Amino acid sequence: MTIRNEYDIIFKGDVMEKRTGKIIIGKSGGTASGNSETYKLSLPSLWIKQLGITADSREVELSFDGENIIVSKKLSPYETALKKKKHGHHIKLFEFYNADTLCTRIYADFTDKTVTAENFTDNYVKTAFGKKALPDWNDFMFFLSERCIPETRDGLREYLEEIGVDEFSPLDIISKTQGRMAEDEQWLSVEDF
């Protein structure tokens, strides 16, 4: 028996093993309201072992698509990007600096429009997504647009011609300007992963 994560199943078309289980419903304690409940599920130990979950490494990632809950071993952003790259995804690596200090490393998957990021500072003002630990694609696109000249700026056409960009595209602009702004020392490096 082999346990595979959702990426392996999606890309290889393998059959997923299924079992029936029951949700354990209990009353919440502490300061929760009187009607609050907790929900738990017991998982087969073989599955957990094959996922690599141990007492020292037990952090998991939960995903919900409106119908299905997927439990996956939590991978680092680098491990996630590497796994997706092996499945043919187009991934770019963005490193966000404040002067010479690396503040955030971003792995942007342009195939499935997902983002993983890791911060290297506790100063949220210096990070790409502030306090948001799990940014989505919209957060990423907003971040890129914030590191560009505004699309409504007078003289935009001349500016784009000067830097060699045909149309307003935050990614293209940042590739030319490194996302540098006059009002701060922050900038980005961009490369294919």
Secondary structure by P-SEA (a helix, b strand, c coil): cccccaaaaaacbbbbbbbbbbbbbbbbcccccccbbbbbbbccaaaaaaacccccccbbbbbbcccbbbbcccccaaaaaaaaaaaccbbbbbbbbccccccbbbbbccccccccccccccccccccccccccccaaaaaaaaaaacccccccaaaaaaaaaccccccaaaaaaaccccccccccccccccc
